[in-house]
């Protein structure tokens, strides 16, 4: 049975929503959970009778969100360090953390290790599109703010494996985020990356920002600086549109009637853009599954992050990444 190490202390709201998310996941999926953190705070949140499916790893320290990621290696008693170590030594198959994303990324890269051929593990995330049921995979969204062309090429190879193994898209359309669709557009780095990406059969060229959401491509590759701005902007726009709609509904009696009639439509819209539906972002290119969740993750988000980690761990994605990179380096 797959074992998942969960950093129970890392989220913004303490262990309660994280443990609740684990309990929800256990009610729907078959796996063993290892809750890492202060057992005295965690165990009272767990109902009796789950001893065979939940175990504990004591960690007296919590790595706070405002601390420097470079200090994570020194904090060997922190919950994220110990969760990563469980994966490193084979006691767990995957790790899920809603804690400090930089610390999680650094520890996973340095302690679990990179796959052969991977220079920079990227963080990948799914973005909603106007096509029902279709998402766009975007990477990197924050792990590597300064990238060379070869790093962007590796991101594309890893994202292709993820799309095929996890998203079940056999021929994903891969694109490079740029300031225009024309082959000549972009900065020096993206132009050089474009030439490398032409080696890939599924590369379809440059994509503009609007194509993240129109469903015309399956994968968009960019560096972590641009990707993180894109992600945070999308989150901000989604929240702003929701507030604008609510404000306008409150200001109009007719709009209120319409809102009641369109209640199911609004619910579907919320599900399409709701972060909780995805749960977390995988760090691609490390030897074992690492899922990075938002600090404000709800129980539902943690549950779905665990589902992601199970699916990832049951796939052959890492073997495929190694094989694909090796084939291009021959």
C-alpha positions in Angstrom: 0.0 0.0 0.0 1.3 3.5 -0.9 2.5 5.5 2.1 2.2 9.3 2.0 4.1 11.6 4.4 2.1 14.7 5.2 3.6 17.8 6.7 0.8 18.3 9.3 2.2 21.6 10.7 3.1 23.5 7.6 -0.2 25.3 6.6 -1.3 28.8 7.6 -4.1 27.5 9.9 -2.2 24.8 11.8 -2.8 21.0 11.7 -6.6 21.0 11.9 -7.5 21.5 8.1 -4.6 19.3 7.1 -5.6 16.4 9.3 -9.3 16.8 8.2 -8.1 16.6 4.6 -6.2 13.4 5.4 -9.3 11.9 7.0 -11.4 12.7 4.0 -8.8 11.2 1.7 -8.7 8.0 3.8 -12.4 7.6 3.5 -12.2 7.6 -0.3 -8.8 6.0 -1.1 -6.5 3.2 0.0 -3.2 4.4 1.4 -1.3 4.9 4.6 -0.8 8.3 6.0 2.2 9.4 8.1 1.4 12.6 9.9 4.6 14.6 10.6 4.7 17.2 13.3 3.9 17.7 17.0 2.0 14.5 17.9 0.4 16.1 21.0 -1.4 18.6 18.7 -2.1 16.2 15.9 -3.3 13.0 17.5 -6.4 14.5 19.3 -7.7 15.5 15.9 -7.7 11.8 14.7 -10.7 9.6 15.6 -10.0 6.3 17.2 -9.9 3.2 15.1 -7.5 4.5 12.4 -4.3 3.1 14.0 -3.7 0.7 11.0 -3.8 3.5 8.5 -2.3 6.5 10.3 1.1 6.7 12.0 3.0 9.6 13.4 6.5 11.1 13.0 7.4 13.5 15.8 8.8 16.8 14.7 9.3 19.5 17.3 10.0 22.4 14.9 7.9 24.2 12.3 9.5 26.1 9.4 7.6 29.3 9.1 6.5 31.0 5.9 8.6 34.1 6.4 11.9 32.2 6.9 14.6 31.9 4.2 14.4 28.6 2.2 18.2 28.3 2.4 17.9 27.7 6.2 15.7 24.6 5.7 18.7 22.2 5.6 19.8 23.3 9.0 16.3 22.7 10.6 16.5 18.9 10.9 13.7 18.8 13.5 11.2 20.7 11.4 8.1 18.9 10.1 9.0 19.5 6.4 12.6 18.2 6.8 11.4 15.0 8.6 8.6 14.5 6.0 11.1 14.7 3.2 13.5 12.3 5.0 10.7 9.7 5.2 10.6 9.7 1.4 14.4 9.8 1.1 14.9 6.7 3.3 12.0 4.8 1.7 9.6 4.9 4.6 7.1 6.9 2.4 6.4 7.0 -1.3 5.5 10.6 -1.6 5.3 13.8 0.4 2.5 16.5 0.6 3.2 19.9 2.2 1.2 23.1 2.5 4.2 24.7 4.2 7.0 26.9 3.0 7.1 26.1 -0.8 10.7 27.2 -1.1 11.8 24.9 1.8 9.9 22.0 0.4 11.4 22.5 -3.1 14.9 22.9 -1.8 14.8 19.9 0.5 13.2 17.7 -2.1 15.8 18.6 -4.6 18.8 18.2 -2.3 17.6 15.4 0.0 15.4 13.2 -2.3 17.5 14.1 -5.3 17.0 14.9 -9.0 16.4 12.4 -11.8 19.2 11.6 -14.2 19.3 14.4 -16.8 17.3 16.9 -14.8 19.1 20.2 -14.1 16.3 22.2 -12.5 13.1 20.6 -11.1 10.1 22.9 -12.0 6.7 23.3 -10.3 3.8 22.5 -12.6 0.2 23.6 -12.1 -3.1 23.2 -13.9 -5.0 26.3 -15.1 -8.7 26.3 -16.1 -9.8 26.9 -19.7 -13.0 27.9 -21.5 -13.4 24.3 -22.7 -15.3 22.2 -20.2 -13.1 19.6 -18.5 -9.9 20.8 -20.2 -6.9 22.3 -18.3 -3.6 23.8 -19.4 -0.5 22.6 -17.7 1.8 25.5 -16.9 5.4 25.3 -15.7 7.6 26.5 -14.1 5.4 28.6 -11.7 8.0 29.5 -9.2 10.9 27.1 -8.6 13.4 28.7 -11.0 13.3 32.4 -11.6 16.4 32.5 -13.8 16.5 29.9 -16.6 18.7 29.0 -19.4 17.3 27.7 -22.7 18.2 24.1 -21.9 16.2 24.3 -18.6 13.1 25.4 -20.5 13.7 22.4 -22.9 13.9 20.1 -19.9 10.6 21.5 -18.5 8.9 20.8 -21.8 10.2 17.1 -21.8 9.0 16.6 -18.2 5.7 18.2 -18.9 5.1 16.0 -21.9 5.7 12.9 -19.7 3.3 14.3 -17.0 0.6 15.0 -19.6 0.9 11.5 -21.0 1.2 9.6 -17.7 -1.1 11.7 -15.4 -3.4 13.6 -17.7 -3.7 10.8 -20.2 -3.0 13.1 -23.2 -1.0 11.0 -25.6 0.0 13.8 -28.0 -0.1 17.0 -25.9 0.4 20.3 -27.7 3.4 21.9 -26.1 4.1 25.7 -26.4 6.5 28.3 -25.2 5.1 31.4 -23.5 6.1 34.5 -25.4 5.0 38.0 -26.4 3.7 36.8 -29.7 2.9 33.6 -31.6 5.4 34.3 -34.4 8.6 32.2 -34.4 10.7 35.4 -34.2 9.1 36.7 -31.0 10.6 36.5 -27.5 13.7 37.5 -25.6 17.1 35.9 -26.2 16.5 33.1 -23.8 13.1 32.1 -25.2 14.4 32.4 -28.8 17.2 30.0 -28.0 14.8 27.7 -26.2 12.5 27.8 -29.2 15.2 26.3 -31.4 15.8 23.5 -28.8 12.0 22.8 -28.5 11.8 22.3 -32.3 13.3 18.8 -31.7 10.0 17.7 -30.0 7.3 16.3 -32.2 4.6 17.8 -30.0 6.0 21.3 -29.9 3.5 23.7 -31.7 5.4 27.0 -31.3 5.0 30.1 -29.2 1.9 30.9 -27.2 0.6 34.2 -25.9 -0.8 34.7 -22.4 -4.4 34.4 -23.5 -3.8 30.9 -24.7 -3.3 29.7 -21.1 -7.1 29.9 -20.8 -8.5 29.3 -24.3 -7.7 25.6 -24.5 -5.7 25.8 -27.7 -2.7 24.1 -26.2 -2.1 21.5 -23.5 1.2 22.7 -22.1 2.8 26.2 -21.7 6.5 26.4 -20.7 8.0 29.5 -19.1 10.6 30.4 -16.5 9.6 30.5 -12.8 9.6 34.3 -12.6 7.1 34.8 -15.4 5.1 31.7 -14.4 4.7 32.8 -10.8 3.5 36.2 -11.9 1.1 34.5 -14.3 -0.2 32.2 -11.6 -0.7 35.0 -9.0 -2.3 37.3 -11.6 -4.8 34.5 -12.6 -5.6 33.9 -8.9 -6.2 37.7 -8.4 -8.3 38.1 -11.5 -10.5 35.1 -10.5 -11.1 36.5 -7.0 -11.7 40.0 -8.4 -14.3 38.8 -10.9 -16.1 36.9 -8.2 -16.3 40.0 -6.0 -17.4 42.2 -8.9 -20.2 39.8 -9.8 -21.4 39.6 -6.2 -21.3 43.4 -5.9 -23.3 43.9 -9.1 -25.9 41.3 -8.0 -26.4 43.1 -4.6 -27.0 46.4 -6.4 -29.7 45.1 -8.6 -33.0 43.3 -7.7 -33.2 41.9 -11.3 -29.6 40.6 -11.0 -30.5 38.9 -7.8 -33.3 37.0 -9.5 -31.0 36.1 -12.3 -28.4 34.9 -9.8 -30.9 32.5 -8.2 -31.8 31.1 -11.6 -28.1 30.7 -12.5 -27.1 29.2 -9.2 -25.9 26.0 -10.8 -24.0 27.8 -13.4 -22.1 29.9 -10.7 -21.4 26.7 -8.8 -19.8 25.1 -11.9 -17.8 28.2 -12.5 -16.5 28.1 -9.0 -15.4 24.5 -9.4 -13.6 25.3 -12.7 -11.4 28.0 -11.1 -11.3 26.7 -7.5 -7.7 25.8 -6.4 -9.2 23.2 -4.0 -10.1 21.1 -7.0 -6.4 20.5 -7.8 -5.0 20.5 -4.3 -1.4 21.2 -5.1 1.4 21.4 -7.6 3.8 18.6 -8.3 7.6 19.3 -8.3 8.7 17.5 -11.4 12.2 16.0 -11.9 12.8 14.7 -8.4 13.2 11.0 -7.6 9.9 10.7 -5.6 6.6 12.4 -5.7 6.5 15.9 -4.0 3.3 17.8 -4.0 3.4 21.5 -2.9 0.1 22.8 -1.7 -1.0 26.4 -0.9 -0.5 27.6 2.7 -4.2 28.4 2.9 -5.3 24.9 1.8 -8.7 23.7 2.9 -9.3 20.1 3.9 -10.6 19.5 0.3 -7.4 20.8 -1.2 -5.3 18.5 1.0 -7.5 15.6 0.1 -7.0 16.3 -3.6 -3.3 16.8 -3.1 -3.1 13.4 -1.6 -5.1 11.9 -4.5 -2.5 13.6 -6.8 0.4 12.0 -4.9 -1.2 8.6 -5.1 -1.8 8.8 -8.9 1.7 10.1 -9.4 3.3 7.4 -7.3 1.4 4.7 -9.2 2.5 6.0 -12.6 5.7 5.5 -14.6 6.3 9.2 -15.1 9.8 9.4 -13.6 11.0 6.5 -15.8 9.5 8.2 -18.8 11.2 11.5 -18.0 14.6 9.8 -17.7 14.1 7.9 -20.9 12.9 11.0 -22.9 15.8 13.2 -21.7 18.3 10.4 -22.4 17.0 10.0 -26.0 17.5 13.8 -26.7 21.0 13.7 -25.3 22.3 10.9 -27.5 
